[in-house]
């Protein structure tokens, strides 16, 4: 599982709270920029597959106030502080 990766990143053992499972987004889909509600503090996005002609990055606003695009390939994972970092697609 990803628990050892999360624990190493956060410096502590984390207790799983929820799992949303695989999501499928269709053409022209938008995931509005948001922060997650408590108790969701740390989250991961695992890119399972992508069949698109244009990239569809995760957009985050870092603690420094700058916007970043995170491009993931199938099999890659992004960890982020979902309660404090604005994120969307």
C-alpha positions as CSV (number, residue, x, y, z in Angstrom):
1,X,0.0,0.0,0.0
2,X,0.9,3.7,0.0
3,X,1.0,4.0,3.9
4,X,4.8,3.7,4.1
5,X,5.2,6.4,1.4
6,X,2.7,8.7,3.1
7,X,4.4,8.1,6.5
8,X,7.8,8.9,5.1
9,X,6.5,12.1,3.4
10,X,4.6,13.3,6.5
11,X,7.0,12.1,9.1
12,X,4.4,10.1,11.0
13,X,2.1,7.2,10.6
14,X,-1.2,8.2,9.1
15,X,-4.6,6.6,9.7
16,X,-6.6,6.0,6.5
17,X,-10.0,7.9,6.7
18,X,-11.6,7.5,3.3
19,X,-11.1,6.1,-0.2
20,X,-13.1,7.4,-3.1
21,X,-12.0,4.8,-5.6
22,X,-11.4,5.2,-9.3
23,X,-13.0,8.2,-11.0
24,X,-13.6,8.6,-14.7
25,X,-13.7,12.1,-16.1
26,X,-15.1,12.5,-19.6
27,X,-14.2,15.0,-22.3
28,X,-14.4,18.7,-21.2
29,X,-14.7,17.6,-17.5
30,X,-13.8,20.2,-14.9
31,X,-12.9,19.6,-11.2
32,X,-13.5,23.0,-9.5
33,X,-10.6,24.3,-7.5
34,X,-11.2,23.5,-3.8
35,X,-9.8,22.3,-0.5
36,X,-11.0,19.1,1.1
37,X,-13.0,19.0,4.3
38,X,-11.7,17.6,7.6
39,X,-10.7,14.9,8.4
40,X,-9.1,14.8,4.9
41,X,-5.7,16.4,5.4
42,X,-3.3,14.5,3.2
43,X,-4.4,13.0,-0.1
44,X,-3.0,11.1,-3.1
45,X,-3.9,11.0,-6.7
46,X,-2.9,7.8,-8.5
47,X,-3.1,8.2,-12.3
48,X,-4.4,4.8,-13.4
49,X,-4.9,5.6,-17.1
50,X,-5.5,8.5,-19.4
51,X,-6.8,8.4,-22.9
52,X,-6.7,12.1,-23.9
53,X,-5.1,14.0,-26.7
54,X,-4.4,17.0,-24.5
55,X,-2.7,16.8,-21.0
56,X,-5.0,17.3,-18.0
57,X,-2.8,18.3,-15.2
58,X,-3.7,18.7,-11.5
59,X,-3.6,22.4,-10.7
60,X,-2.5,23.3,-7.2
61,X,-1.9,26.6,-5.4
62,X,1.1,26.0,-3.1
63,X,1.7,27.4,0.3
64,X,3.8,30.0,-1.4
65,X,0.8,31.3,-3.3
66,X,2.1,30.2,-6.7
67,X,0.1,28.1,-9.1
68,X,1.6,24.8,-10.3
69,X,0.5,22.2,-12.8
70,X,1.3,18.6,-11.9
71,X,1.4,16.3,-14.9
72,X,1.0,12.6,-14.1
73,X,1.6,9.5,-16.3
74,X,-0.3,6.2,-15.7
75,X,1.2,4.6,-12.6
76,X,2.4,7.8,-11.0
77,X,1.2,9.2,-7.7
78,X,1.0,12.8,-6.4
79,X,0.8,13.4,-2.6
80,X,-0.6,16.8,-1.4
81,X,-2.0,18.5,1.7
82,X,-5.6,18.5,0.5
83,X,-7.1,20.5,3.4
84,X,-4.7,23.4,2.9
85,X,-3.7,23.4,-0.7
86,X,-6.2,24.5,-3.3
87,X,-6.4,21.9,-6.1
88,X,-8.5,21.1,-9.1
89,X,-8.4,20.1,-12.7
